[in-house]
Amino acid sequence: MIKDFNEFKAEKEGIVTPKAVIENILIGIEKGWVDDIVVVVRTHEGSVTVGASNQDTLAILGLLEAGKYELINDLYSE
């Protein structure tokens, strides 16, 4: 994929942009590595929305909890 200037600059500065995250997820999907996905988005207006590939609410909550665990674990292992 061709990167625009802002994406290239962000990568060089070590910033992970929303576009970079989505591009990496798409690669994982294309390779068959992704079974389900939950996305939490904050818009430029400040509203938060959630989207998921699986409509099983308990499975979605489980993925969110696993994500929280991973983020907290990463925070304290630095």
MDTraj code that builds the backbone (N, CA, C; nanometers):
import mdtraj as md
import numpy as np

residues = "MET ILE LYS ASP PHE ASN GLU PHE LYS ALA GLU LYS GLU GLY ILE VAL THR PRO LYS ALA VAL ILE GLU ASN ILE LEU ILE GLY ILE GLU LYS GLY TRP VAL ASP ASP ILE VAL VAL VAL VAL ARG THR HIS GLU GLY SER VAL THR VAL GLY ALA SER ASN GLN ASP THR LEU ALA ILE LEU GLY LEU LEU GLU ALA GLY LYS TYR GLU LEU ILE ASN ASP LEU TYR SER GLU".split()
xyz = np.array([
    [0.0838, -0.1187, 0.0000],
    [0.0000, 0.0000, 0.0000],
    [0.0878, 0.1243, 0.0000],
    [0.0436, 0.2231, -0.0722],
    [0.1169, 0.3490, -0.0783],
    [0.0763, 0.4342, 0.0415],
    [0.1771, 0.4857, 0.1106],
    [0.1500, 0.5683, 0.2283],
    [0.1500, 0.7147, 0.1886],
    [0.0548, 0.7893, 0.2417],
    [0.0580, 0.9324, 0.2184],
    [0.1608, 0.9952, 0.3129],
    [0.1890, 1.1203, 0.2920],
    [0.2937, 1.1881, 0.3691],
    [0.2661, 1.1838, 0.5192],
    [0.1409, 1.2081, 0.5590],
    [0.1078, 1.2101, 0.7018],
    [0.1300, 1.0740, 0.7664],
    [0.0946, 0.9654, 0.6953],
    [0.1170, 0.8307, 0.7476],
    [0.2666, 0.8021, 0.7593],
    [0.3427, 0.8412, 0.6593],
    [0.4871, 0.8197, 0.6612],
    [0.5509, 0.8959, 0.7773],
    [0.5104, 1.0214, 0.7953],
    [0.5634, 1.1045, 0.9039],
    [0.5282, 1.0450, 1.0401],
    [0.4040, 1.0012, 1.0565],
    [0.3604, 0.9425, 1.1832],
    [0.4414, 0.8172, 1.2141],
    [0.4601, 0.7310, 1.1132],
    [0.5376, 0.6080, 1.1350],
    [0.6803, 0.6407, 1.1760],
    [0.7391, 0.7388, 1.1099],
    [0.8767, 0.7797, 1.1416],
    [0.8878, 0.8313, 1.2854],
    [0.7808, 0.8948, 1.3342],
    [0.7789, 0.9495, 1.4704],
    [0.7317, 0.8471, 1.5734],
    [0.7017, 0.7256, 1.5281],
    [0.6580, 0.6206, 1.6195],
    [0.5123, 0.6308, 1.6598],
    [0.4343, 0.7031, 1.5819],
    [0.2915, 0.7196, 1.6104],
    [0.2139, 0.6163, 1.5296],
    [0.1239, 0.5451, 1.5964],
    [0.0386, 0.4488, 1.5283],
    [-0.0946, 0.5173, 1.5000],
    [-0.1239, 0.5359, 1.3737],
    [-0.2470, 0.6042, 1.3334],
    [-0.3623, 0.5040, 1.3209],
    [-0.4863, 0.5528, 1.3239],
    [-0.6000, 0.4631, 1.3005],
    [-0.5876, 0.3897, 1.1664],
    [-0.5404, 0.4584, 1.0637],
    [-0.5244, 0.3961, 0.9322],
    [-0.4243, 0.2812, 0.9377],
    [-0.3140, 0.2991, 1.0087],
    [-0.2135, 0.1935, 1.0205],
    [-0.2704, 0.0721, 1.0928],
    [-0.3497, 0.0953, 1.1966],
    [-0.4122, -0.0154, 1.2701],
    [-0.5033, -0.0941, 1.1774],
    [-0.5888, -0.0239, 1.1035],
    [-0.6834, -0.0904, 1.0130],
    [-0.6090, -0.1660, 0.9035],
    [-0.5034, -0.1075, 0.8482],
    [-0.4263, -0.1762, 0.7434],
    [-0.3655, -0.3057, 0.7965],
    [-0.3146, -0.3036, 0.9195],
    [-0.2583, -0.4255, 0.9790],
    [-0.3658, -0.5301, 1.0049],
    [-0.4837, -0.4859, 1.0469],
    [-0.5947, -0.5797, 1.0676],
    [-0.6357, -0.6429, 0.9351],
    [-0.6424, -0.5631, 0.8295],
    [-0.6783, -0.6165, 0.6978],
    [-0.5786, -0.7223, 0.6506],
    [-0.4512, -0.7001, 0.6771],
    [-0.3500, -0.8007, 0.6418],
    [-0.3777, -0.9297, 0.7174],
    [-0.4066, -0.9186, 0.8463],
    [-0.4382, -1.0364, 0.9270],
    [-0.5616, -1.1093, 0.8785],
    [-0.6622, -1.0344, 0.8371],
    [-0.7850, -1.0948, 0.7846],
    [-0.7552, -1.1690, 0.6545],
    [-0.6802, -1.1042, 0.5655],
    [-0.6463, -1.1661, 0.4371],
    [-0.5657, -1.2942, 0.4547],
    [-0.4842, -1.3000, 0.5594],
    [-0.4030, -1.4195, 0.5845],
    [-0.4793, -1.5241, 0.6656],
    [-0.6012, -1.4914, 0.7071],
    [-0.6824, -1.5860, 0.7826],
    [-0.6485, -1.5939, 0.9296],
    [-0.5818, -1.4929, 0.9821],
    [-0.5404, -1.4927, 1.1219],
    [-0.6474, -1.4362, 1.2158],
    [-0.7497, -1.3709, 1.1618],
    [-0.8494, -1.3026, 1.2436],
    [-0.9829, -1.3761, 1.2341],
    [-1.0373, -1.4168, 1.3491],
    [-1.1670, -1.4834, 1.3529],
    [-1.2788, -1.3864, 1.3892],
    [-1.2557, -1.3008, 1.4863],
    [-1.3540, -1.2017, 1.5305],
    [-1.2823, -1.0716, 1.5584],
    [-1.3581, -0.9636, 1.5546],
    [-1.2988, -0.8327, 1.5813],
    [-1.3984, -0.7459, 1.6574],
    [-1.3447, -0.6694, 1.7512],
    [-1.4214, -0.5672, 1.8221],
    [-1.3439, -0.4374, 1.8054],
    [-1.4154, -0.3315, 1.7694],
    [-1.3517, -0.2023, 1.7457],
    [-1.4204, -0.0981, 1.8323],
    [-1.3398, -0.0212, 1.9036],
    [-1.3908, 0.0917, 1.9814],
    [-1.3317, 0.2175, 1.9183],
    [-1.4186, 0.3101, 1.8801],
    [-1.3751, 0.4293, 1.8081],
    [-1.4209, 0.5542, 1.8819],
    [-1.3292, 0.6508, 1.8919],
    [-1.3662, 0.7838, 1.9425],
    [-1.3567, 0.8784, 1.8246],
    [-1.4658, 0.9474, 1.7946],
    [-1.4692, 1.0369, 1.6799],
    [-1.4085, 1.1727, 1.7140],
    [-1.3893, 1.2541, 1.6107],
    [-1.3359, 1.3888, 1.6331],
    [-1.4315, 1.4736, 1.7168],
    [-1.5576, 1.4334, 1.7227],
    [-1.6560, 1.5046, 1.8063],
    [-1.6552, 1.4557, 1.9501],
    [-1.5809, 1.3451, 1.9770],
    [-1.5708, 1.2938, 2.1127],
    [-1.6654, 1.1811, 2.1463],
    [-1.7519, 1.1428, 2.0527],
    [-1.8426, 1.0322, 2.0821],
    [-1.7701, 0.8990, 2.0637],
    [-1.8149, 0.7993, 2.1383],
    [-1.7538, 0.6670, 2.1339],
    [-1.8557, 0.5695, 2.0787],
    [-1.8101, 0.4838, 1.9882],
    [-1.8962, 0.3822, 1.9313],
    [-1.8207, 0.2491, 1.9244],
    [-1.8954, 0.1410, 1.9257],
    [-1.8364, 0.0073, 1.9241],
    [-1.8945, -0.0700, 1.8066],
    [-1.8092, -0.1434, 1.7393],
    [-1.8535, -0.2319, 1.6324],
    [-1.7896, -0.3679, 1.6531],
    [-1.8590, -0.4734, 1.6123],
    [-1.8051, -0.6082, 1.6302],
    [-1.8513, -0.6979, 1.5170],
    [-1.7678, -0.7968, 1.4839],
    [-1.8024, -0.8913, 1.3790],
    [-1.8940, -1.0009, 1.4307],
    [-1.9006, -1.0176, 1.5595],
    [-1.9780, -1.1242, 1.6205],
    [-2.0919, -1.0612, 1.6991],
    [-2.2128, -1.1103, 1.6807],
    [-2.3268, -1.0514, 1.7504],
    [-2.3523, -1.1134, 1.8875],
    [-2.2693, -1.2087, 1.9271],
    [-2.2808, -1.2708, 2.0599],
    [-2.2257, -1.1735, 2.1634],
    [-2.3142, -1.1122, 2.2398],
    [-2.2749, -1.0084, 2.3356],
    [-2.1712, -1.0583, 2.4353],
    [-2.1848, -1.1795, 2.4852],
    [-2.0870, -1.2325, 2.5805],
    [-1.9493, -1.2483, 2.5157],
    [-1.9449, -1.2898, 2.3903],
    [-1.8168, -1.3027, 2.3200],
    [-1.7526, -1.1658, 2.3003],
    [-1.8338, -1.0666, 2.2658],
    [-1.7829, -0.9300, 2.2492],
    [-1.7266, -0.8781, 2.3811],
    [-1.8006, -0.8968, 2.4897],
    [-1.7532, -0.8531, 2.6219],
    [-1.6233, -0.9249, 2.6593],
    [-1.6150, -1.0535, 2.6267],
    [-1.4929, -1.1293, 2.6551],
    [-1.3736, -1.0740, 2.5802],
    [-1.3927, -1.0389, 2.4523],
    [-1.2827, -0.9800, 2.3755],
    [-1.2414, -0.8452, 2.4326],
    [-1.3383, -0.7649, 2.4736],
    [-1.3055, -0.6355, 2.5344],
    [-1.2278, -0.6540, 2.6646],
    [-1.2689, -0.7497, 2.7464],
    [-1.1974, -0.7772, 2.8716],
    [-1.0559, -0.8271, 2.8435],
    [-1.0408, -0.9144, 2.7438],
    [-0.9080, -0.9639, 2.7074],
    [-0.8206, -0.8483, 2.6591],
    [-0.8803, -0.7563, 2.5826],
    [-0.8065, -0.6394, 2.5365],
    [-0.7621, -0.5510, 2.6517],
    [-0.8520, -0.5297, 2.7492],
    [-0.8149, -0.4519, 2.8680],
    [-0.6995, -0.5173, 2.9420],
    [-0.7058, -0.6486, 2.9574],
    [-0.5998, -0.7222, 3.0265],
    [-0.4666, -0.7028, 2.9549],
    [-0.4671, -0.7164, 2.8220],
    [-0.3435, -0.7007, 2.7446],
    [-0.2866, -0.5594, 2.7577],
    [-0.3728, -0.4586, 2.7510],
    [-0.3259, -0.3204, 2.7637],
    [-0.2673, -0.2933, 2.9011],
    [-0.3335, -0.3401, 3.0055],
    [-0.2833, -0.3209, 3.1417],
    [-0.1522, -0.3961, 3.1603],
    [-0.1459, -0.5186, 3.1092],
    [-0.0236, -0.5976, 3.1180],
    [0.0917, -0.5278, 3.0474],
    [0.0677, -0.4733, 2.9288],
    [0.1710, -0.3992, 2.8555],
    [0.2144, -0.2746, 2.9316],
    [0.1190, -0.2080, 2.9947],
    [0.1485, -0.0861, 3.0697],
    [0.2461, -0.1113, 3.1835],
    [0.2246, -0.2223, 3.2550],
    [0.3078, -0.2512, 3.3719],
    [0.4324, -0.3332, 3.3405],
    [0.4473, -0.3784, 3.2158],
    [0.5685, -0.4551, 3.1821],
    [0.6715, -0.3691, 3.1106],
    [0.6431, -0.2397, 3.0975],
    [0.7390, -0.1491, 3.0326],
    [0.8481, -0.1069, 3.1258],
])
top = md.Topology()
chain = top.add_chain()
for i, resn in enumerate(residues, 1):
    res = top.add_residue(resn, chain, resSeq=i)
    for name in ("N", "CA", "C"):
        top.add_atom(name, md.element.get_by_symbol(name[0]), res)
traj = md.Trajectory(xyz[None], top)
